[in-house]
Amino acid sequence: MIRIKRTYDSPGRGDGRRILVERLWPRGMKKEALAADAWMKEVAPSTELRKWFDHRVERWEEFRRRYREELNANPAGWGPILDAGARGTVTLLYSAHDVLHNGAVVLRDYLLDRQAGLLHRGMRDAHRLTSRTTGRRPIEKNRR
């Protein structure tokens, strides 16, 4: 499970592995208060993209598109988070005031899409393996 949470909210029992996903350390936040297990700057939006977005809601869709492109080019950055999410709860920590329009929202959604793709691919591969070993053909949807 992959969740998001503001850095300024208190840590909770259900947070699991807490990962800060910001390029900059949260203003006024002490390391102990954050209680992060890791700080993964390399998975955050690039400095150029962050500055361009500037938390302007009218740029949100373009920010999402550009950040997803950055993530596509950086599987080494987000891969460990996806692996940790497969083993238990991961909470991505962000410091933006806007809880709907920030990089952690995009990253969480991106990772959930990847999880769903892996699950779907795994089920498809298991089905193929089963059909090979049983001699049965895969079931196809009725076409009309």
Short mmCIF file of the C-alpha atoms (twelve columns), coordinates in Angstrom:
data_MODEL
# 
_entry.id   MODEL 
# 
loop_
_atom_site.group_PDB 
_atom_site.id 
_atom_site.type_symbol 
_atom_site.label_atom_id 
_atom_site.label_alt_id 
_atom_site.label_comp_id 
_atom_site.label_asym_id 
_atom_site.label_seq_id 
_atom_site.Cartn_x 
_atom_site.Cartn_y 
_atom_site.Cartn_z 
_atom_site.pdbx_PDB_model_num 
ATOM 1   C CA . MET A 1   0.000   0.000   0.000   1 
ATOM 2   C CA . ILE A 2   1.297   3.429   -0.948  1 
ATOM 3   C CA . ARG A 3   -0.084  6.504   0.805   1 
ATOM 4   C CA . ILE A 4   0.809   10.184  1.058   1 
ATOM 5   C CA . LYS A 5   0.993   12.502  4.049   1 
ATOM 6   C CA . ARG A 6   2.164   16.027  4.809   1 
ATOM 7   C CA . THR A 7   5.467   16.228  6.622   1 
ATOM 8   C CA . TYR A 8   3.859   18.528  9.184   1 
ATOM 9   C CA . ASP A 9   1.306   15.892  10.222  1 
ATOM 10  C CA . SER A 10  2.298   13.672  13.124  1 
ATOM 11  C CA . PRO A 11  3.651   10.212  12.351  1 
ATOM 12  C CA . GLY A 12  1.077   7.473   12.800  1 
ATOM 13  C CA . ARG A 13  1.248   3.783   13.619  1 
ATOM 14  C CA . GLY A 14  -0.134  2.836   10.220  1 
ATOM 15  C CA . ASP A 15  2.400   4.881   8.246   1 
ATOM 16  C CA . GLY A 16  4.734   1.962   7.671   1 
ATOM 17  C CA . ARG A 17  7.914   3.009   5.908   1 
ATOM 18  C CA . ARG A 18  8.008   6.831   5.763   1 
ATOM 19  C CA . ILE A 19  9.847   8.300   2.774   1 
ATOM 20  C CA . LEU A 20  10.411  12.006  2.172   1 
ATOM 21  C CA . VAL A 21  9.961   12.639  -1.575  1 
ATOM 22  C CA . GLU A 22  11.000  16.295  -1.806  1 
ATOM 23  C CA . ARG A 23  14.153  17.881  -3.268  1 
ATOM 24  C CA . LEU A 24  14.274  20.368  -0.384  1 
ATOM 25  C CA . TRP A 25  14.087  19.634  3.333   1 
ATOM 26  C CA . PRO A 26  10.753  20.850  4.772   1 
ATOM 27  C CA . ARG A 27  11.061  24.322  6.231   1 
ATOM 28  C CA . GLY A 28  11.321  24.387  10.026  1 
ATOM 29  C CA . MET A 29  11.187  20.593  10.333  1 
ATOM 30  C CA . LYS A 30  13.603  18.770  12.609  1 
ATOM 31  C CA . LYS A 31  14.840  15.346  11.575  1 
ATOM 32  C CA . GLU A 32  13.419  13.720  14.718  1 
ATOM 33  C CA . ALA A 33  9.965   15.254  14.226  1 
ATOM 34  C CA . LEU A 34  9.791   14.074  10.615  1 
ATOM 35  C CA . ALA A 35  10.609  10.489  11.579  1 
ATOM 36  C CA . ALA A 36  11.431  9.578   7.988   1 
ATOM 37  C CA . ASP A 37  13.048  6.251   7.183   1 
ATOM 38  C CA . ALA A 38  14.549  7.668   3.988   1 
ATOM 39  C CA . TRP A 39  14.901  10.866  1.990   1 
ATOM 40  C CA . MET A 40  14.681  10.120  -1.723  1 
ATOM 41  C CA . LYS A 41  15.392  13.431  -3.462  1 
ATOM 42  C CA . GLU A 42  16.101  11.704  -6.756  1 
ATOM 43  C CA . VAL A 43  12.455  10.705  -7.221  1 
ATOM 44  C CA . ALA A 44  11.089  14.219  -6.650  1 
ATOM 45  C CA . PRO A 45  10.298  16.519  -9.593  1 
ATOM 46  C CA . SER A 46  13.390  18.158  -11.044 1 
ATOM 47  C CA . THR A 47  14.288  21.606  -9.739  1 
ATOM 48  C CA . GLU A 48  13.393  23.104  -13.129 1 
ATOM 49  C CA . LEU A 49  9.954   21.455  -13.172 1 
ATOM 50  C CA . ARG A 50  9.262   22.350  -9.541  1 
ATOM 51  C CA . LYS A 51  10.113  25.995  -10.158 1 
ATOM 52  C CA . TRP A 52  8.069   26.098  -13.375 1 
ATOM 53  C CA . PHE A 53  4.997   24.602  -11.654 1 
ATOM 54  C CA . ASP A 54  5.277   27.009  -8.704  1 
ATOM 55  C CA . HIS A 55  2.105   25.425  -7.204  1 
ATOM 56  C CA . ARG A 56  -0.046  27.154  -9.823  1 
ATOM 57  C CA . VAL A 57  -3.181  25.046  -10.213 1 
ATOM 58  C CA . GLU A 58  -3.674  26.146  -13.834 1 
ATOM 59  C CA . ARG A 59  -0.383  24.331  -14.627 1 
ATOM 60  C CA . TRP A 60  -1.376  21.136  -12.825 1 
ATOM 61  C CA . GLU A 61  -2.190  18.919  -15.818 1 
ATOM 62  C CA . GLU A 62  1.004   19.909  -17.643 1 
ATOM 63  C CA . PHE A 63  3.008   19.427  -14.440 1 
ATOM 64  C CA . ARG A 64  1.543   15.938  -14.071 1 
ATOM 65  C CA . ARG A 65  2.440   15.073  -17.666 1 
ATOM 66  C CA . ARG A 66  6.007   16.385  -17.389 1 
ATOM 67  C CA . TYR A 67  6.643   14.777  -14.007 1 
ATOM 68  C CA . ARG A 68  5.387   11.410  -15.272 1 
ATOM 69  C CA . GLU A 69  7.862   11.741  -18.164 1 
ATOM 70  C CA . GLU A 70  10.630  12.323  -15.632 1 
ATOM 71  C CA . LEU A 71  9.495   9.274   -13.691 1 
ATOM 72  C CA . ASN A 72  9.421   7.143   -16.852 1 
ATOM 73  C CA . ALA A 73  13.086  8.029   -17.359 1 
ATOM 74  C CA . ASN A 74  14.011  7.241   -13.738 1 
ATOM 75  C CA . PRO A 75  12.904  3.715   -12.738 1 
ATOM 76  C CA . ALA A 76  15.962  3.408   -10.481 1 
ATOM 77  C CA . GLY A 77  14.553  6.284   -8.437  1 
ATOM 78  C CA . TRP A 78  11.035  4.945   -7.868  1 
ATOM 79  C CA . GLY A 79  11.707  1.193   -8.103  1 
ATOM 80  C CA . PRO A 80  12.722  0.810   -4.442  1 
ATOM 81  C CA . ILE A 81  9.521   2.560   -3.336  1 
ATOM 82  C CA . LEU A 82  7.435   0.204   -5.455  1 
ATOM 83  C CA . ASP A 83  9.289   -2.777  -3.977  1 
ATOM 84  C CA . ALA A 84  8.715   -1.511  -0.428  1 
ATOM 85  C CA . GLY A 85  5.026   -0.947  -1.217  1 
ATOM 86  C CA . ALA A 86  4.713   -4.572  -2.300  1 
ATOM 87  C CA . ARG A 87  5.997   -5.670  1.122   1 
ATOM 88  C CA . GLY A 88  3.937   -3.326  3.288   1 
ATOM 89  C CA . THR A 89  2.656   0.195   3.800   1 
ATOM 90  C CA . VAL A 90  4.726   3.078   2.472   1 
ATOM 91  C CA . THR A 91  3.888   6.699   3.244   1 
ATOM 92  C CA . LEU A 92  5.288   9.309   0.882   1 
ATOM 93  C CA . LEU A 93  5.959   12.545  2.759   1 
ATOM 94  C CA . TYR A 94  5.552   15.945  1.117   1 
ATOM 95  C CA . SER A 95  5.643   19.499  2.428   1 
ATOM 96  C CA . ALA A 96  3.329   21.381  0.036   1 
ATOM 97  C CA . HIS A 97  0.317   23.161  1.531   1 
ATOM 98  C CA . ASP A 98  -1.938  22.077  -1.338  1 
ATOM 99  C CA . VAL A 99  -2.938  18.497  -0.579  1 
ATOM 100 C CA . LEU A 100 -4.449  17.927  -4.049  1 
ATOM 101 C CA . HIS A 101 -1.820  19.450  -6.334  1 
ATOM 102 C CA . ASN A 102 1.689   18.353  -5.408  1 
ATOM 103 C CA . GLY A 103 4.416   16.005  -6.574  1 
ATOM 104 C CA . ALA A 104 3.604   13.292  -4.029  1 
ATOM 105 C CA . VAL A 105 0.094   12.962  -5.484  1 
ATOM 106 C CA . VAL A 106 1.557   12.392  -8.953  1 
ATOM 107 C CA . LEU A 107 4.193   9.983   -7.636  1 
ATOM 108 C CA . ARG A 108 1.653   7.971   -5.634  1 
ATOM 109 C CA . ASP A 109 -0.671  7.685   -8.640  1 
ATOM 110 C CA . TYR A 110 2.243   6.763   -10.896 1 
ATOM 111 C CA . LEU A 111 3.370   4.019   -8.513  1 
ATOM 112 C CA . LEU A 112 -0.164  2.691   -8.096  1 
ATOM 113 C CA . ASP A 113 -0.446  2.519   -11.898 1 
ATOM 114 C CA . ARG A 114 2.811   0.541   -11.996 1 
ATOM 115 C CA . GLN A 115 1.572   -1.817  -9.266  1 
ATOM 116 C CA . ALA A 116 -1.645  -2.417  -11.174 1 
ATOM 117 C CA . GLY A 117 0.319   -3.066  -14.371 1 
ATOM 118 C CA . LEU A 118 2.567   -5.572  -12.627 1 
ATOM 119 C CA . LEU A 119 -0.421  -7.313  -11.076 1 
ATOM 120 C CA . HIS A 120 -2.214  -7.469  -14.422 1 
ATOM 121 C CA . ARG A 121 0.925   -8.727  -16.174 1 
ATOM 122 C CA . GLY A 122 1.474   -11.318 -13.449 1 
ATOM 123 C CA . MET A 123 -2.081  -12.606 -13.769 1 
ATOM 124 C CA . ARG A 124 -1.768  -12.743 -17.577 1 
ATOM 125 C CA . ASP A 125 1.535   -14.655 -17.323 1 
ATOM 126 C CA . ALA A 126 0.061   -17.065 -14.756 1 
ATOM 127 C CA . HIS A 127 -2.889  -17.679 -17.079 1 
ATOM 128 C CA . ARG A 128 -0.534  -18.437 -19.978 1 
ATOM 129 C CA . LEU A 129 1.476   -20.823 -17.835 1 
ATOM 130 C CA . THR A 130 -1.689  -22.581 -16.681 1 
ATOM 131 C CA . SER A 131 -2.985  -22.941 -20.239 1 
ATOM 132 C CA . ARG A 132 0.359   -24.438 -21.347 1 
ATOM 133 C CA . THR A 133 0.502   -26.969 -18.528 1 
ATOM 134 C CA . THR A 134 -3.172  -27.983 -18.690 1 
ATOM 135 C CA . GLY A 135 -3.475  -27.919 -22.454 1 
ATOM 136 C CA . ARG A 136 -6.523  -25.649 -22.192 1 
ATOM 137 C CA . ARG A 137 -6.882  -22.624 -24.398 1 
ATOM 138 C CA . PRO A 138 -7.309  -19.232 -22.724 1 
ATOM 139 C CA . ILE A 139 -10.896 -18.101 -22.415 1 
ATOM 140 C CA . GLU A 140 -11.730 -15.327 -24.842 1 
ATOM 141 C CA . LYS A 141 -14.560 -12.855 -24.515 1 
ATOM 142 C CA . ASN A 142 -17.540 -13.414 -26.766 1 
ATOM 143 C CA . ARG A 143 -17.302 -11.289 -29.862 1 
ATOM 144 C CA . ARG A 144 -20.480 -10.167 -31.565 1 
# 
